[in-house]
Amino acid sequence: MAHISFNRGSERSSRCRCRLCGSDDTTYSLSIDDHLGELFLYQCKACESYYFDGDDPVIGYQNGVSEEFWLDYAQAGAGITTMLEPIFALSPMPQGPLLDVGCGFGFVVDFWSRLVAPSAGLEKSYYGRVGKELLQANIHDCYLEDYVSANPNESFDIVYSSEVIEHVPSPDEFLRDICQVLSDEAILILTTPSTTAISRETSEAKLIAVLSPGFHYTIISEKRMIQMLERCGLQFRIETHDQQMIVWASRSDLPEISYGTLRWDDYFSYLARLSEVENPHLRGGALYRLFKDSLNTGRSDIATETWPKLERLAWQTYKINLLNPDLNELLSISTPLSRLDEFPSWLGQALLFGGIYVGTHIGDRRAKLRMIDAALIALERRAKVDLQFGQEAQHLLPFAKKQYVIALAEALNVSLSAIDNDTVDEPLTASLRALKETTRNFA
């Protein structure tokens, strides 16, 4: 379990200058201690950015998480809608090729190539090679300068780089390199965690996800981002949404930008295609996302078609009966991102939304109660054990607790208003009221 300690007056000195602007006028902000060790975060007083201290604080990639990381990412960790939203915000949306710099597993490259135009991604890490193989995506195992040298005449409508710049030791140099491939008409889209998240008021799960100890060098301030963009001669627009900074930039005038617009039909079409791939972990991740997002956007026709496929895959691949799961073995696992080939990272979420679906659309209230009960167990374990990778589980826990109380009242044929108004037997009323307050002590 990670432990975060904000500075309470310590004058601890940084061993290095600000990684963004080189200033030595910095202040100690917090320390974070988890399974990778203890790291110290400093804020630069000059550019207002944050950076991790030390010669090389990015130690996560050197500690054997590669196999587990791609499984988690493919199964549930990758927020594909979050990746696509900055692109969907453009109006008109470009229809030409896209270059994804630091594309990771390659979902955006794959989406764009399948639905819009042939595109390319650049990724040096292990899970980029896995994505290339499993998605059959056009992903190149090289750095930007090498790709440009090998493809001097290639042009793109969009140059995209999401949650990458905070992983590089020199963000200023990284941005300059990207601008070398940016044509006069091309649009650059960057996303990175916002410094607004670094606050005592931010939940620990969200703060850990933003800081990603062992994986991030910096958290760039809007002030410093503006300085870097202006130095590159770009017009730009910057917005912050859900503690994420989003940058749209170009050498020409930017198109209209309306963040929050999602092309659900295109997204569902992509997931349906992805759900047909051979690899069961990737296929399961696509089915889970398709089921959850269609259910939550009122597309019950898609959810109804998808649920039996997800049920079948859960049994055939993991020997998990979603209608009556046995999670005893899962609870014995205390290592982050461990045994995902047996218990997929989407399990708790699928049980939660599957339980709601089974209760509402099939009318099986007992199955709903069992599933949401199991969902609480799986979500709580993921939130606690999988650290920054369990952010979605942490976010869903309060909702899951409410759904458990509703499911229990339905299974007992007792209305929620009856619980509050004492219109059922007093012993049962008291028990249910206490349960409504404590939700079986899930914290």
N, C-alpha and C positions, 0 to 999 in steps of 0.2 A: 504494500500500500504506500503510495507516495505521500510525503509529508511536506507541506509548504509552510515556511516561516517568514513572515514579512519583517523587514527591518524595524526595530524599535529603538533606534538611536545609535546603533553601531556605526563607527567611522571606518569600517573595513575598507581597505584600499584595493582597487582593481589592479590586476597584474598586466593588463593590456589597455591600450587606448580604445576609444569608441570604434567599432568595426564599420560604422557608416561614414563618419566625418573625420576621424582621427583625433578628436579632442581628448585631452586627458582630464577635463573637468567633468567628472562623473560621480554618481552617488550610488551606494549599495541599496538595492531595492528588496530583494528576497533571496532565500535559498530554497532549493527543492531537492528532496532526498527520496530516491526510489530504488528499484532493483538494479539500476545502472550506476548508482553512486550519487554523491552530492554535487550539485552545481549551484553557482551563484550568478544572479541576474543583476545587472547594473543599468542605470539610466544616464544617458548623456545629457548634460544641462544645455549644451550648445544646440543639438539637433532634435532633442526630446525623444530619441529612439532608445530602445532597450537592446542589450546584448548580453550573451553569456560570457563569463570570464574564462581565462585559461588559454593555453596554446591551441588546443583543438577540443572544444566542448562537444563536438558531434561524435559521440561514441556509440550511439545506438546501432548504426549500420555494421559495427564491428563485433556485435555480440550475438550473432547467430539467430537473428529474428527473420531472416529472409523468407524461408519457406512458410512459416506461420503468418508472416505479414501479408503475403499475396493471397493466402487462403482467407484471412479475415477481410481483406480488401475486396476480394471477388464475391465473397458470400454476403457481406452486409456493410463493411466499413466504408466503401466508396459511396459518397453522396452524389450520384450521377445527376440528379436534378439541380443540385447546388452548383455543379460544374457547368451545366448548360445554361443556367439562368442569365449570366452576364452576356452570353452570346444571343440568347433569345431577346434580350433587352433592346437590341439594335433594330431600328426600323428606318428604311428597309434592311432586312437581314441579308448580308452578303451571300452569294450563291456560288462563289468560287472556292478554290482550294484553301485549306487551313494547315498551318504549321503549329504543332503543339510542342513547345520547348520544355522538356522535363515532363513528359506525358505520363509517367508512371506506368500503370498497367495498360493504359491505352484506350479507355472507354470513350473519350471525346474524339480521338482519331477514328475509332471504329464507327461511332455514331455518324460523324460527318462524312466518312467515306461511303457508308451504306445508304445514307439518305440525302446527301447534298452533292459532294464532289470528291474525287480522289484526293487524299490528304496524307500528311506525313507526321510522325512523331519522333522525338529524340529522347532517349532514355538510356543512361549508363548502368542503372542498377539491375539487380537480379530480377526483380518482378517485372521490369520492362521486357526482359527476354521471355519470361513466362507468358506475358500478355501477347507478345508477338506470335508465339506458338499457338496459344489457345484461341485467340481472337482472329488469327491470320491477318493481323493488322500491319500496316506499313510503318513499322517502328525500327529506327536505326540506332544501333549501339555505338553512338559517337557523340562528341560535343558539337556545339553549334558551329564553331569555326571550321571544324573538319567537314561538316555537312555542306556548308556554304562553299568551301573550296571544291568539293566534289560535284556540286550542282550549281554552278555560277549563274545560270540563266533561269533558274526556277523562281517563280513569283507566287505570292499568296494574297488572298483577300483578307485573311485574318491571321495574325501571329498571336498565339495564345499561350499563356503560362500561368497556371493556377497553383497556388500554394507551393511555389518553388523558390522564389527569390530569398525567402527567409532561411533556406537550407544551404545557401552558398556563402563562402567566407567573404566575398567582396561583392555586395549587391550593386554598387556603382558600376563596376566593371561588367557585371552580368547584364545590366540594362543597356550599357553601351554596345555590347556584342549583339543583343537582340535588335537594336536600332539599325545595325548594319544590313539586316535582311528586310527592313521595313521600307517598302516602296512608298511613293508619294501618296497613293490612294489606299494603301493597306491600313487596317485598324489593329492596334495592339490592345490586347486585353490581359491585364494582370490582376491576380487576387493574392492577398496575403493577410495574415491575422492583424487585427487592429490593436493599437496600444490602448484603446479604450477598455479592453478586456482586463488589463492588469490593474486590478482594484481589489480591495478587501471585500467589496460587495459582490464580486463575481463568484459564482458557485465554484467549489473546488474542482468538480469534474470539468467544467468549462475552462477554468484557468489552466488545468493540466493539459487539456487538449490544445489550447492556444500556445502554451509554452513548449509542448512536446519535448521535454527534457531529453537530451542526448541526440536530438534530431535537428533542432533549430540553432542557428547562430544568432539571429537577430529578430526583433519585432520592430518594424520600421514605422516611424511616425509619419503622419500626413505631411508635416512640415518638411521632413527630409525627402519624402517622395516627390513633393512639388519641386524642390531644388534639383533633384536628379532629372526629372522630366523636362524642366526648363533648360537645363544644361544640354539636353539632347535636341532642343529646338522643336518640341512637340506641343501641339494643342492637346488639352486633356480635360477630362472630367473625373472627379473622385467622389465616391459615395461610400458610406459605411453602413452595412446591413448585418445585423446579428453578430456584431463584433468582428466583422470581416471587412477589410478595405478592398474596394473594387476600383480599378483604374481602366478607363477607356482613353486611348491616345492615338493621335495620327499626325502626320505632317500636313494633312488637309483638314477641311472642316469636318467635324464629326457628324454622323447622322443623328436623328432623334433617338434618345435613350429613355426607355421606360422600364426600370428594373421591377421584377415581380411578374413579368409576363412569361407564362409557360405554354409551350406548344404540346399539350398533353397527347394529342393523337400521334404526333411524331414520336414522342417518348415511348408511348405504349407500343407502337409499331416496332420500335427498336428493341424493346425488351422481349416482345414476342419472338423476334428473330433470334435474339440472344438465347432464349430458352430452348432453342433447338440444337445448341452446340453439343459436342460429344462429352466434354468434361462435366461430371455431375456436380462438382462444387460451383463451377461457373453457371451451369444451368440452374441449379437450385437458387443461387443468388438472383438470377434474372426472374425466376418464378416468384420468389418472395417479394421482390420489389414490385413486380407487376400486380400481384395480389393485393399487397398493402396499399399501394398508391391508387389503384383502381377503386378499391373499397372506399378509401378516404376521399375520393373525388366524385363519388356518386355513380361510378360506372359499374353497377352491380352485374351487368351482363359479362364484363370482362372478369370480374372477381369470381363469378359463378363458374365460368369456364376454366379459370386458373386454379381454384382451390383443390379440386381432385388431383390435378397434376402435381401440386406441391405435396399433398398428402402421400401420393404414390412415391415420389422421389424421396421423401423423408424416410419411408419404410425401406425402400430398395437400397438406398445409399447408406443410411445411418442406422437402420433397424429401430427407428423411432416412430411410435404410433402417436401422431399428433392429437388424436381424440382421447388418448389415455396414456400419457407419457410417463415413463419411469426415469426419474432424474437423480436417483441415488448416486450413481457413478459420477455424474457431472459435478455433484457437490463435493466430491473427494478431490477434484482438480484445483490446485491452488497456484499453479504457475501461469503467468499471463500468456494468453494466446496459445494455450497448450491443447493438443488433441482435437483440433478443429476438423480433422478428417473423421471424427466420431460424433462430435457435437458442434454443428455449424453455428457461427456467430449470429445468425438470424433466428435461432431457436426461440428465445424468449419473446421477441417481437411477433414471430409467426404464431405462437401460442396465444398471445394477447389478441391480435386482430382476427386470428382464426376462431377463437372462442366467441368473439363478438359476432362474427359471421355465422357460425353454427347456431348460436342462440337466436339471432334475428331472422336469418333466411331459411334455416332448416327447422328451427323450433325445438332443438334439443337443449333444454336448460341445464340438465345434469352434466352433459358434455361441456357446455359453456363454463360451468362452475369449475370442473376439473381442469380445464385448459387454462383458465385465467389464474387459478391457484398455482398451477405449474409455471405459468408465465411470470408470476411474482418471484418465485424461487429462482428461475433462470435469469431474470433481469437483475435482481439484486446481486446475484453472484457475479454476473458480467460487470456490473458497475463497480464492484469492489475489487475483483481480481484482475480484470483486463485494463485497469487504470485509464489512460487517456483514450484507449480504443473503445471504452464502454460508455462514451458520452451519450449516445442515443438511448441506451438502456437507462441511464441516470435520468435523462429527460422524461422518459415514459413512465417511470415508477409512480409518480403521484396519480397519473391518469389510470394506471393499472390498478392501484389501490381502490380508487373510486369504482372502477368496473367490477372489482371483486365483490364489494358490498352490494352492488346492484345485482350481480349474478346470484349471490347467496339469497337475497330477498326474493328473487324470481324463482329460484329452485324451491324455496320454502312456501311459495305462493303468498308472500307478505309484501305489501307495498312499502316503499320508502317513507311515504307520508304516515303510514301506520306506525312505523318505528318511532317517529317523532311525536305522534299524537296519542300514543298509548291506547290504540284501538285493537291491539291483540293481547294475548295473555301476558301478564306482567313479567314473568320470568323470561319469556322469549323476547319481549320488548327490551328488557334491560340488557340481555345478552347481545342482541343485535345493535342496540345503541352503543354499547361499549365497543363492539366490533367496528362500527362505523367510525368511531373516534380513533381506534388504535390500528385497525386493519391488520389484525393478526400479528402486531408487533413488527411488521416490516418497516425498517427505518431507512 
